[in-house]
């Protein structure tokens, strides 16, 4: 039995069990971490921090209270937590696990459609575009692993739905 090897984020590792030694029946696990604050350009990250800070100071002055400024800073920072904090993705035969300020597991059976985007893939529980996609769907960001992620998703989303 091979033990899984994982080095840097964005690596595909495969676990082999004695019962399943055929190459086609190997369960694949894809694991990577996305941290936009560190991966995007410094200009973009600095600009975002500057905008949040300037808005917070403006609110503090306009409402004549530093508490409102701190509240504005906290709310805007929390709203941008996917940008400021890392998100870990794990794709395997059971589904998708997304870890960001907590962890949630989404089984493949809950998705009917995959829509590739330039920076990720959107998974939807609906077979055609729906107004609830934004609320019920799941966006998975790539990190130099677009082909691997799309291959795993295509293996688990029904082919007639994508």
The 8 nearest C-alpha neighbors of each residue, nearest first, counted from 0:
[[1, 16, 15, 17, 2, 14, 20, 3],
 [2, 0, 15, 14, 3, 16, 13, 4],
 [1, 3, 4, 14, 0, 15, 13, 12],
 [4, 2, 14, 12, 13, 1, 5, 15],
 [5, 3, 12, 2, 6, 13, 11, 1],
 [4, 6, 10, 12, 3, 7, 11, 8],
 [5, 7, 4, 8, 10, 9, 12, 11],
 [6, 8, 9, 10, 5, 31, 32, 30],
 [9, 7, 31, 32, 10, 6, 30, 5],
 [8, 10, 31, 30, 144, 7, 142, 32],
 [11, 9, 8, 30, 12, 5, 7, 31],
 [12, 10, 29, 30, 28, 9, 13, 27],
 [13, 11, 28, 3, 4, 10, 29, 5],
 [12, 14, 27, 28, 3, 15, 26, 11],
 [13, 15, 3, 1, 2, 26, 16, 27],
 [16, 14, 1, 0, 25, 13, 20, 19],
 [15, 17, 19, 18, 0, 20, 14, 1],
 [16, 18, 19, 20, 0, 15, 1, 21],
 [19, 17, 16, 20, 15, 21, 0, 24],
 [20, 18, 16, 17, 21, 24, 25, 15],
 [19, 21, 17, 18, 22, 15, 16, 25],
 [20, 22, 24, 23, 19, 25, 18, 15],
 [23, 21, 24, 25, 20, 19, 15, 26],
 [24, 22, 21, 25, 20, 26, 19, 27],
 [23, 25, 21, 22, 19, 26, 20, 27],
 [26, 24, 22, 23, 27, 15, 19, 21],
 [25, 27, 92, 24, 14, 13, 28, 91],
 [28, 26, 13, 91, 25, 29, 12, 14],
 [27, 29, 91, 90, 12, 13, 30, 11],
 [28, 30, 11, 90, 89, 12, 91, 27],
 [31, 29, 89, 88, 9, 10, 28, 11],
 [30, 32, 9, 8, 88, 87, 10, 89],
 [33, 31, 87, 8, 86, 88, 85, 34],
 [32, 34, 86, 85, 35, 142, 87, 31],
 [33, 35, 85, 36, 37, 38, 84, 86],
 [36, 34, 38, 82, 37, 39, 33, 83],
 [37, 35, 83, 34, 82, 38, 44, 39],
 [36, 38, 35, 34, 39, 40, 41, 44],
 [39, 37, 35, 36, 34, 40, 33, 41],
 [40, 38, 35, 37, 36, 41, 43, 44],
 [41, 39, 42, 43, 44, 38, 37, 36],
 [42, 40, 44, 43, 45, 39, 37, 36],
 [41, 43, 45, 40, 44, 46, 39, 47],
 [42, 44, 46, 40, 41, 45, 47, 39],
 [45, 43, 41, 47, 46, 42, 36, 48],
 [46, 44, 42, 48, 47, 43, 41, 49],
 [45, 47, 49, 43, 44, 48, 42, 50],
 [48, 46, 50, 44, 49, 45, 43, 51],
 [47, 49, 45, 51, 46, 50, 52, 44],
 [50, 48, 46, 52, 47, 51, 53, 45],
 [51, 49, 53, 47, 52, 48, 54, 46],
 [50, 52, 48, 54, 49, 53, 55, 47],
 [51, 53, 49, 55, 50, 54, 48, 56],
 [54, 52, 56, 50, 55, 51, 49, 57],
 [55, 53, 57, 51, 56, 52, 50, 58],
 [54, 56, 68, 52, 58, 72, 71, 53],
 [55, 57, 59, 53, 58, 54, 68, 52],
 [58, 56, 54, 60, 55, 59, 61, 53],
 [57, 59, 61, 55, 68, 60, 56, 62],
 [58, 60, 68, 65, 56, 64, 67, 57],
 [61, 59, 63, 57, 58, 62, 56, 64],
 [60, 62, 58, 63, 59, 57, 64, 56],
 [63, 61, 59, 60, 64, 58, 67, 65],
 [64, 62, 60, 61, 59, 65, 58, 67],
 [63, 65, 59, 66, 62, 67, 60, 68],
 [64, 66, 59, 68, 67, 69, 63, 60],
 [67, 65, 69, 68, 64, 70, 59, 71],
 [68, 66, 70, 59, 65, 69, 64, 71],
 [67, 69, 59, 55, 65, 71, 66, 58],
 [70, 68, 72, 66, 71, 67, 73, 65],
 [69, 71, 67, 73, 68, 72, 66, 74],
 [72, 70, 68, 74, 55, 69, 73, 67],
 [71, 73, 69, 55, 75, 70, 74, 76],
 [74, 72, 70, 76, 71, 75, 77, 69],
 [75, 73, 77, 71, 76, 72, 70, 78],
 [76, 74, 78, 72, 77, 73, 71, 79],
 [75, 77, 79, 73, 78, 74, 72, 80],
 [78, 76, 80, 74, 79, 75, 73, 72],
 [79, 77, 75, 76, 80, 74, 81, 73],
 [78, 80, 76, 77, 82, 81, 75, 83],
 [79, 81, 83, 77, 82, 84, 78, 76],
 [82, 80, 79, 84, 83, 85, 86, 99],
 [81, 83, 35, 80, 79, 36, 84, 34],
 [82, 84, 80, 36, 81, 79, 35, 85],
 [85, 83, 80, 81, 82, 34, 86, 36],
 [86, 84, 34, 33, 32, 87, 99, 81],
 [85, 87, 99, 33, 32, 98, 34, 88],
 [88, 86, 32, 98, 97, 31, 33, 85],
 [89, 87, 97, 31, 30, 96, 32, 98],
 [88, 90, 30, 96, 29, 95, 91, 97],
 [91, 89, 95, 29, 28, 94, 96, 30],
 [90, 92, 28, 93, 94, 27, 29, 89],
 [91, 93, 94, 26, 27, 90, 28, 155],
 [94, 92, 91, 106, 107, 95, 90, 105],
 [95, 93, 106, 107, 91, 105, 92, 90],
 [94, 96, 90, 105, 104, 89, 106, 97],
 [95, 97, 104, 89, 103, 88, 105, 98],
 [96, 98, 88, 103, 102, 87, 95, 99],
 [97, 99, 102, 87, 101, 86, 88, 96],
 [98, 100, 86, 101, 102, 97, 87, 85],
 [101, 99, 98, 102, 86, 84, 80, 85],
 [102, 100, 99, 98, 103, 97, 86, 87],
 [101, 103, 98, 97, 99, 104, 96, 100],
 [102, 104, 97, 96, 98, 105, 101, 95],
 [103, 105, 96, 95, 97, 106, 102, 94],
 [104, 106, 95, 94, 96, 103, 107, 109],
 [107, 105, 94, 108, 109, 93, 95, 104],
 [106, 108, 94, 109, 110, 155, 105, 93],
 [107, 109, 106, 110, 111, 94, 156, 155],
 [110, 108, 107, 124, 106, 111, 105, 123],
 [111, 109, 124, 123, 108, 107, 112, 122],
 [110, 112, 124, 126, 125, 160, 123, 156],
 [113, 111, 161, 160, 123, 126, 122, 110],
 [112, 114, 122, 161, 121, 123, 115, 120],
 [113, 115, 121, 120, 122, 116, 112, 161],
 [116, 114, 120, 121, 119, 113, 117, 149],
 [115, 117, 119, 120, 118, 114, 121, 140],
 [118, 116, 119, 115, 120, 141, 145, 140],
 [119, 117, 116, 141, 140, 120, 142, 145],
 [120, 118, 140, 141, 116, 139, 117, 115],
 [119, 121, 115, 139, 116, 114, 138, 122],
 [120, 122, 138, 114, 113, 137, 115, 139],
 [123, 121, 113, 137, 136, 112, 110, 138],
 [122, 124, 136, 112, 125, 110, 111, 132],
 [123, 125, 110, 111, 109, 136, 112, 126],
 [126, 124, 123, 127, 111, 112, 129, 128],
 [125, 127, 111, 112, 160, 124, 128, 123],
 [126, 128, 125, 129, 112, 160, 111, 123],
 [129, 127, 125, 130, 132, 126, 123, 131],
 [130, 128, 131, 132, 127, 125, 126, 133],
 [129, 131, 132, 128, 133, 134, 135, 125],
 [130, 132, 129, 134, 133, 135, 136, 128],
 [133, 131, 136, 135, 129, 134, 130, 123],
 [134, 132, 131, 136, 135, 130, 137, 129],
 [133, 135, 131, 132, 136, 137, 130, 123],
 [136, 134, 132, 133, 131, 137, 123, 124],
 [137, 135, 123, 132, 122, 133, 134, 124],
 [136, 138, 122, 121, 139, 123, 135, 133],
 [139, 137, 121, 120, 122, 140, 119, 136],
 [138, 140, 119, 120, 121, 137, 141, 88],
 [141, 139, 119, 118, 138, 120, 142, 33],
 [142, 140, 119, 145, 118, 144, 143, 139],
 [141, 143, 144, 33, 9, 140, 145, 31],
 [142, 144, 145, 141, 9, 146, 147, 118],
 [145, 143, 142, 147, 146, 141, 148, 9],
 [144, 146, 148, 141, 147, 143, 149, 142],
 [147, 145, 149, 148, 144, 150, 143, 151],
 [146, 148, 150, 144, 149, 145, 151, 11],
 [149, 147, 151, 145, 150, 146, 152, 144],
 [148, 150, 152, 146, 151, 147, 153, 145],
 [151, 149, 153, 147, 148, 152, 146, 154],
 [150, 152, 154, 148, 149, 153, 147, 155],
 [151, 153, 149, 155, 154, 150, 156, 148],
 [154, 152, 150, 156, 155, 151, 149, 158],
 [153, 155, 151, 152, 156, 150, 157, 158],
 [156, 154, 152, 153, 107, 157, 151, 92],
 [155, 157, 153, 152, 111, 154, 158, 112],
 [156, 158, 160, 159, 155, 111, 161, 153],
 [159, 157, 160, 161, 156, 153, 154, 155],
 [160, 158, 157, 161, 156, 112, 126, 111],
 [159, 161, 112, 158, 157, 126, 111, 156],
 [160, 112, 113, 158, 159, 114, 157, 156]]
